[in-house]
Amino acid sequence: MISKKKITLLKTNKGRIAHPKIAMKSRMKLSSQAEKILAQINPKTKLGDLRNFAKEVKKDHELALELWSTGRFLPRQLAILIMDNKLLSQDLVNKLDREMQTHPFDERNQLMDWLFANQLAKDKKTIAMIQSWQDSPFPLQRRTYWYYQARLRWTGQTPPDNTPDLLSVIESRIAAEEPEVQWAMNFTVGWIGVYDKKYRTRCIEIGEKTGLYKGDMVSKGCTPNYLPEFIAMESSKRNL
């Protein structure tokens, strides 16, 4: 159990302070179905287990909002799986985004990535929403905008003709961006450098100038995020 002292103030890794009453104020009265599901979720629950729950439930937006209201990471991942993307308005995404900020840095990034992969990327309306997020006041939404731009390239699709504009924006903003947004911008530059030889030198120079992720240790078989290394390795894999 968390002591009263620890509950008084919860500090995030970015130094911002969130009071638990604010973090949990969206908790709603739970249905018996939600309570039954929550009783089966514990720290040992795997993503595969959550997907199995989602297969049984299918789509249930009301239940999703109940699970989300718990403030817990795994129930929120399950909630995302069973949401109805037709009901994901900008206002609702903003609310979810604000509530993701009560999680540690890695968890909130995972939640937004999960929302992107399982809901936002699957509907034209929500894709249009993502494309409007370059200047969003929410860092996670800006991160998603840049991740989507990267995805348009590494999935083999023909990317839009906005590459020069993207690189110009990245060059002017990346140094001052939030870490989660920097990563996605860097990722976008990396895939531009891999697939578009015309911009490869410029992309490598962005990496050299920012120095982001230079010298970072990576697991065996993984590609470093440092752009000169990333572009060299990924383009070599593809004979590009």
JOBELPE-V576839 format. One record per residue. RES is the residue in one letter. PSI is psi in whole degrees, 0 to 359 (none if undefined). OMEGA is omega in whole degrees, -180 to 180 (NA if undefined). Layout:
res=<RES | RES>
psi=<PSI | PSI>
omega=<OMEGA | OMEGA>
//
This chain:
res=<M | I | S | K | K | K | I | T | L | L | K | T | N | K | G | R | I | A | H | P | K | I | A | M | K | S | R | M | K | L | S | S | Q | A | E | K | I | L | A | Q | I | N | P | K | T | K | L | G | D | L | R | N | F | A | K | E | V | K | K | D | H | E | L | A | L | E | L | W | S | T | G | R | F | L | P | R | Q | L | A | I | L | I | M | D | N | K | L | L | S | Q | D | L | V | N | K | L | D | R | E | M | Q | T | H | P | F | D | E | R | N | Q | L | M | D | W | L | F | A | N | Q | L | A | K | D | K | K | T | I | A | M | I | Q | S | W | Q | D | S | P | F | P | L | Q | R | R | T | Y | W | Y | Y | Q | A | R | L | R | W | T | G | Q | T | P | P | D | N | T | P | D | L | L | S | V | I | E | S | R | I | A | A | E | E | P | E | V | Q | W | A | M | N | F | T | V | G | W | I | G | V | Y | D | K | K | Y | R | T | R | C | I | E | I | G | E | K | T | G | L | Y | K | G | D | M | V | S | K | G | C | T | P | N | Y | L | P | E | F | I | A | M | E | S | S | K | R | N | L>
psi=<141 | 135 | 160 | 325 | 314 | 331 | 336 | 313 | 135 | 121 | 130 | 168 | 344 | 2 | 0 | 153 | 132 | 123 | 138 | 329 | 324 | 317 | 327 | 6 | 342 | 1 | 128 | 166 | 127 | 143 | 166 | 327 | 316 | 316 | 320 | 317 | 315 | 327 | 341 | 358 | 126 | 176 | 341 | 356 | 132 | 165 | 324 | 323 | 318 | 320 | 325 | 319 | 315 | 323 | 323 | 317 | 323 | 229 | 124 | 91 | 321 | 316 | 321 | 316 | 327 | 310 | 321 | 323 | 346 | 337 | 2 | 145 | 305 | 315 | 327 | 324 | 317 | 319 | 317 | 321 | 329 | 6 | 160 | 109 | 344 | 340 | 7 | 86 | 168 | 320 | 318 | 318 | 320 | 318 | 313 | 318 | 312 | 321 | 336 | 333 | 348 | 351 | 159 | 161 | 306 | 322 | 318 | 325 | 318 | 320 | 316 | 321 | 321 | 318 | 318 | 307 | 322 | 345 | 301 | 325 | 359 | 5 | 139 | 324 | 317 | 331 | 319 | 324 | 313 | 318 | 348 | 4 | 9 | 322 | 24 | 144 | 351 | 117 | 321 | 329 | 322 | 319 | 317 | 322 | 311 | 323 | 320 | 320 | 321 | 317 | 325 | 336 | 311 | 349 | 2 | 3 | 158 | 114 | 158 | 165 | 42 | 12 | 312 | 321 | 318 | 314 | 322 | 317 | 316 | 315 | 324 | 338 | 338 | 323 | 329 | 0 | 163 | 150 | 321 | 328 | 321 | 316 | 314 | 323 | 314 | 319 | 318 | 313 | 320 | 312 | 332 | 315 | 327 | 312 | 342 | 93 | 332 | 330 | 6 | 313 | 318 | 320 | 318 | 320 | 325 | 316 | 318 | 322 | 314 | 326 | 10 | 130 | 9 | 128 | 358 | 139 | 139 | 155 | 155 | 132 | 352 | 154 | 131 | 151 | 346 | 120 | 314 | 321 | 317 | 310 | 318 | 314 | 315 | 326 | 326 | 320 | 327 | 5 | 42 | none>
omega=<180 | 180 | 180 | 179 | -177 | -177 | -176 | 179 | 177 | -178 | 175 | -179 | 179 | 177 | 179 | -177 | 178 | 178 | -177 | 178 | 177 | -178 | -173 | -172 | -179 | 179 | -179 | 176 | -173 | 176 | 178 | 178 | 179 | -180 | 180 | 179 | -178 | 180 | -178 | -180 | 179 | -177 | 179 | -180 | -179 | 179 | 177 | 178 | 179 | 179 | 177 | 175 | -177 | 178 | 179 | -176 | -172 | -177 | 179 | -173 | -179 | 177 | 178 | -179 | 174 | -179 | 179 | -175 | 180 | -178 | -177 | -173 | -176 | 174 | 177 | 175 | 177 | 179 | -180 | -178 | -174 | 177 | 174 | -175 | 176 | -178 | -179 | 176 | 177 | 179 | 180 | 178 | 177 | 179 | 178 | -179 | 180 | -178 | 173 | -177 | 176 | -179 | 171 | -174 | -177 | -179 | -178 | 174 | 179 | 180 | 180 | 177 | 179 | 178 | 178 | -173 | -173 | -178 | -171 | -176 | -172 | -177 | -177 | -179 | -178 | 173 | 176 | 177 | 179 | -176 | 178 | -169 | -178 | -178 | 180 | 175 | -179 | -180 | -179 | 178 | 174 | 177 | -179 | 176 | -177 | 177 | 179 | 178 | 177 | -177 | 178 | -177 | -174 | 175 | 176 | 177 | 173 | -175 | 175 | -176 | -179 | -175 | 179 | 179 | 179 | -179 | 179 | 179 | -180 | -180 | -176 | -171 | -167 | -176 | -176 | -175 | 173 | -177 | -178 | 178 | 176 | -179 | -177 | 175 | 179 | 179 | 178 | 179 | -180 | -178 | 172 | 180 | 179 | -170 | -177 | -176 | -179 | -177 | -173 | -179 | 179 | 180 | 178 | 180 | 176 | 179 | 179 | -178 | -179 | -177 | -178 | 174 | 178 | 179 | 178 | 176 | 177 | 179 | 179 | 180 | 180 | -180 | 177 | 177 | 179 | -167 | 179 | 179 | -179 | -177 | -180 | -175 | -176 | 177 | 178 | 178 | -174 | -177 | -179 | NA>
//
